[in-house]
Amino acid sequence: MSDAIPVIDIGHYGTDSARSAAIAAETDRACRETGFFLITGHQVPGHDISTLFEETRRFFRLPDEQKLKSRGPGGHIARGYTPFLGETLAAGAESGTVTHAPDAKEMLDFGPEHPEDTVAENDFFAPDIWPEQPPGLSPAIRLYTRHMLSLAGTLLRIFAQASAFPKRSSSTLTAGTSAPCA
């Protein structure tokens, strides 16, 4: 195994078969020799990333009373705001007599929502709970999520090609997601 972390530029994947094959081969090599890699050329605009971080900072700087207005239902439904020390992930683990302290974090959970014309079979597709403030947070998260779904589709196609899987559409590769990959 190499000590260096491979950096793979995926920006030209899908532009022509030779470039795509080279990127898939480089990805395959990185996975086999290093176990992981970094990517560049992901097509996610830096401005959208910066906006997401700024809107998230604005939310977490709000007074607790404001953040608690978007508190999630808890339990196994991961949606909405969870306050600092409001969750203990290890509590469900086999622990015998060990008592676990709450997690030292606060968080905002969002996930795939079930399409409106179908019925959700489980709480994985529960509706998101969007905070009222800051007003730019929801649009920033939704835009970033679209970018990540697109990037996930590209990475799945690269992995499929690197693994010599039969060619399939992005929607087949991402079955179960709430939005198709572009």
The 8 nearest C-alpha neighbors of each residue, nearest first, counted from 0:
[[1, 32, 33, 2, 31, 34, 3, 29],
 [0, 2, 3, 33, 32, 4, 5, 29],
 [1, 3, 4, 0, 33, 5, 32, 34],
 [4, 2, 1, 5, 33, 0, 6, 36],
 [3, 5, 36, 6, 2, 33, 37, 35],
 [4, 6, 36, 3, 37, 29, 7, 35],
 [7, 5, 37, 38, 36, 4, 8, 39],
 [8, 6, 38, 9, 39, 37, 5, 36],
 [7, 9, 39, 40, 10, 38, 6, 11],
 [10, 8, 40, 12, 11, 7, 41, 39],
 [11, 9, 40, 8, 12, 41, 42, 39],
 [12, 10, 14, 9, 13, 18, 19, 8],
 [13, 11, 19, 9, 14, 10, 18, 22],
 [12, 14, 15, 19, 11, 16, 18, 153],
 [15, 13, 11, 12, 16, 18, 19, 17],
 [16, 14, 13, 18, 17, 19, 12, 11],
 [15, 17, 19, 18, 20, 13, 14, 12],
 [18, 16, 20, 19, 15, 21, 22, 14],
 [19, 17, 21, 20, 16, 15, 22, 12],
 [18, 20, 12, 16, 22, 21, 17, 13],
 [19, 21, 23, 17, 18, 22, 16, 24],
 [22, 20, 24, 18, 19, 23, 25, 17],
 [21, 23, 25, 19, 24, 20, 26, 18],
 [24, 22, 161, 26, 20, 157, 21, 25],
 [25, 23, 27, 21, 26, 22, 161, 20],
 [24, 26, 22, 28, 23, 27, 21, 29],
 [27, 25, 23, 29, 24, 28, 22, 30],
 [28, 26, 24, 30, 161, 25, 29, 23],
 [27, 29, 25, 31, 26, 30, 32, 24],
 [30, 28, 26, 32, 33, 27, 31, 25],
 [31, 29, 34, 27, 35, 28, 33, 32],
 [30, 32, 28, 29, 34, 33, 27, 0],
 [33, 31, 0, 29, 30, 28, 34, 1],
 [34, 32, 29, 0, 35, 1, 30, 31],
 [33, 35, 30, 31, 32, 29, 36, 0],
 [34, 36, 30, 33, 29, 37, 4, 5],
 [37, 35, 5, 4, 6, 29, 38, 7],
 [38, 36, 6, 7, 5, 39, 4, 35],
 [39, 37, 7, 6, 8, 9, 36, 40],
 [40, 38, 8, 41, 7, 9, 37, 10],
 [39, 41, 10, 8, 9, 42, 38, 11],
 [40, 42, 39, 43, 10, 9, 150, 38],
 [43, 41, 40, 44, 10, 150, 146, 39],
 [44, 42, 41, 146, 45, 47, 48, 147],
 [45, 43, 46, 47, 42, 48, 41, 146],
 [44, 46, 48, 47, 49, 43, 50, 42],
 [45, 47, 49, 44, 48, 50, 51, 43],
 [48, 46, 50, 44, 45, 49, 51, 143],
 [47, 49, 45, 51, 46, 50, 52, 44],
 [50, 48, 46, 52, 51, 47, 45, 53],
 [49, 51, 47, 53, 52, 48, 46, 54],
 [50, 52, 139, 48, 54, 49, 53, 55],
 [51, 53, 55, 49, 50, 54, 56, 48],
 [54, 52, 56, 50, 55, 51, 49, 57],
 [55, 53, 57, 136, 51, 56, 52, 50],
 [54, 56, 52, 58, 57, 53, 51, 59],
 [55, 57, 53, 59, 58, 54, 52, 60],
 [58, 56, 54, 60, 55, 59, 53, 133],
 [59, 57, 55, 56, 61, 60, 133, 54],
 [58, 60, 56, 61, 57, 55, 66, 62],
 [61, 59, 57, 58, 56, 62, 63, 55],
 [60, 62, 58, 59, 65, 63, 66, 57],
 [63, 61, 64, 65, 66, 60, 59, 67],
 [62, 64, 66, 65, 67, 61, 82, 59],
 [65, 63, 67, 62, 66, 68, 61, 69],
 [64, 66, 63, 62, 67, 68, 61, 132],
 [67, 65, 63, 68, 64, 69, 61, 62],
 [66, 68, 70, 69, 64, 65, 63, 80],
 [69, 67, 66, 65, 70, 64, 130, 131],
 [70, 68, 130, 67, 80, 79, 66, 128],
 [71, 69, 80, 67, 79, 68, 81, 72],
 [70, 72, 79, 78, 80, 73, 69, 81],
 [73, 71, 76, 74, 70, 78, 79, 77],
 [74, 72, 71, 76, 75, 77, 78, 81],
 [73, 75, 76, 72, 77, 71, 86, 78],
 [74, 76, 77, 73, 122, 72, 123, 78],
 [77, 75, 74, 73, 78, 122, 72, 123],
 [76, 78, 108, 75, 73, 79, 71, 109],
 [79, 77, 108, 71, 109, 127, 76, 128],
 [80, 78, 71, 128, 108, 70, 107, 69],
 [79, 81, 70, 107, 71, 69, 106, 82],
 [80, 82, 106, 105, 85, 70, 107, 71],
 [83, 81, 105, 85, 84, 80, 106, 104],
 [82, 84, 105, 104, 85, 103, 81, 102],
 [85, 83, 101, 102, 103, 86, 104, 82],
 [86, 84, 82, 83, 81, 101, 87, 102],
 [87, 85, 101, 84, 102, 88, 81, 83],
 [88, 86, 101, 102, 90, 89, 100, 85],
 [87, 89, 90, 86, 91, 102, 101, 92],
 [88, 90, 92, 91, 87, 99, 94, 93],
 [91, 89, 87, 88, 92, 99, 94, 98],
 [92, 90, 89, 88, 93, 87, 94, 99],
 [93, 91, 89, 90, 94, 88, 95, 99],
 [94, 92, 95, 91, 90, 89, 97, 96],
 [93, 95, 97, 92, 96, 98, 90, 89],
 [94, 96, 97, 93, 98, 92, 90, 99],
 [95, 97, 94, 98, 93, 99, 90, 92],
 [98, 96, 94, 95, 99, 93, 90, 100],
 [99, 97, 96, 100, 94, 90, 95, 89],
 [98, 100, 90, 97, 89, 101, 87, 94],
 [99, 101, 102, 98, 87, 84, 89, 90],
 [102, 100, 87, 84, 86, 103, 99, 85],
 [101, 103, 84, 87, 104, 86, 100, 88],
 [104, 102, 84, 83, 101, 105, 85, 86],
 [105, 103, 83, 102, 84, 106, 82, 85],
 [104, 106, 83, 82, 81, 84, 103, 85],
 [107, 105, 81, 80, 108, 104, 82, 83],
 [106, 108, 80, 79, 81, 109, 78, 105],
 [109, 107, 78, 79, 77, 80, 106, 110],
 [110, 108, 78, 127, 79, 107, 77, 111],
 [109, 111, 112, 127, 108, 124, 78, 123],
 [110, 112, 177, 124, 113, 176, 109, 123],
 [113, 111, 124, 126, 125, 177, 110, 114],
 [112, 114, 124, 119, 177, 115, 111, 117],
 [113, 115, 116, 117, 112, 177, 118, 119],
 [116, 114, 117, 113, 118, 112, 119, 126],
 [115, 117, 114, 118, 113, 119, 112, 177],
 [118, 116, 115, 114, 119, 113, 120, 112],
 [117, 119, 120, 116, 113, 115, 114, 121],
 [120, 118, 121, 113, 124, 117, 122, 125],
 [119, 121, 118, 122, 124, 123, 113, 117],
 [122, 120, 123, 119, 124, 125, 118, 76],
 [121, 123, 125, 124, 76, 120, 119, 75],
 [122, 124, 121, 125, 76, 111, 110, 77],
 [123, 125, 112, 113, 122, 111, 119, 126],
 [126, 124, 122, 123, 112, 127, 76, 113],
 [127, 125, 112, 124, 128, 78, 113, 111],
 [126, 128, 109, 78, 129, 125, 79, 110],
 [127, 129, 79, 78, 69, 126, 130, 71],
 [128, 130, 127, 69, 131, 137, 79, 136],
 [129, 131, 69, 132, 128, 68, 66, 133],
 [132, 130, 134, 133, 129, 69, 68, 65],
 [133, 131, 134, 130, 58, 136, 65, 135],
 [132, 134, 135, 136, 58, 131, 57, 54],
 [133, 135, 132, 136, 131, 137, 130, 138],
 [136, 134, 133, 138, 137, 139, 54, 132],
 [137, 135, 54, 139, 138, 134, 133, 140],
 [136, 138, 140, 139, 135, 141, 129, 134],
 [139, 137, 141, 140, 136, 135, 142, 134],
 [140, 138, 136, 51, 142, 137, 141, 143],
 [141, 139, 143, 137, 142, 138, 144, 136],
 [140, 142, 144, 138, 143, 139, 137, 145],
 [143, 141, 145, 139, 144, 140, 138, 146],
 [142, 144, 146, 140, 145, 141, 139, 147],
 [143, 145, 147, 141, 146, 142, 140, 148],
 [146, 144, 148, 142, 143, 147, 149, 141],
 [145, 147, 143, 149, 144, 148, 43, 150],
 [146, 148, 150, 144, 149, 145, 151, 143],
 [149, 147, 151, 145, 150, 180, 146, 144],
 [148, 150, 180, 152, 146, 181, 147, 151],
 [149, 151, 147, 153, 152, 148, 146, 154],
 [152, 150, 148, 154, 149, 153, 147, 155],
 [153, 151, 155, 149, 180, 150, 154, 169],
 [152, 154, 150, 156, 151, 155, 157, 149],
 [155, 153, 157, 151, 156, 152, 158, 150],
 [156, 154, 158, 152, 157, 153, 159, 151],
 [155, 157, 159, 153, 154, 158, 160, 152],
 [158, 156, 154, 160, 23, 155, 159, 161],
 [159, 157, 161, 155, 160, 156, 162, 154],
 [158, 160, 156, 164, 162, 157, 161, 163],
 [159, 161, 163, 157, 162, 158, 23, 164],
 [162, 160, 23, 158, 27, 159, 163, 24],
 [161, 163, 159, 160, 164, 158, 27, 23],
 [162, 164, 160, 161, 159, 165, 158, 166],
 [165, 163, 159, 162, 160, 166, 161, 167],
 [164, 166, 167, 163, 159, 160, 162, 168],
 [165, 167, 164, 168, 159, 160, 156, 163],
 [168, 166, 171, 165, 169, 172, 170, 156],
 [167, 169, 171, 170, 172, 166, 156, 173],
 [170, 168, 172, 171, 152, 180, 173, 167],
 [169, 171, 173, 168, 172, 179, 174, 180],
 [172, 170, 174, 168, 169, 173, 167, 175],
 [171, 173, 169, 170, 174, 168, 167, 155],
 [174, 172, 170, 171, 176, 169, 175, 152],
 [175, 173, 171, 176, 172, 170, 169, 179],
 [174, 176, 173, 177, 178, 170, 171, 172],
 [177, 175, 178, 174, 173, 111, 179, 170],
 [176, 178, 111, 113, 112, 175, 114, 179],
 [177, 179, 176, 180, 148, 111, 145, 170],
 [180, 178, 170, 181, 177, 176, 169, 173],
 [179, 181, 149, 152, 148, 169, 178, 170],
 [180, 149, 179, 152, 169, 148, 153, 150]]
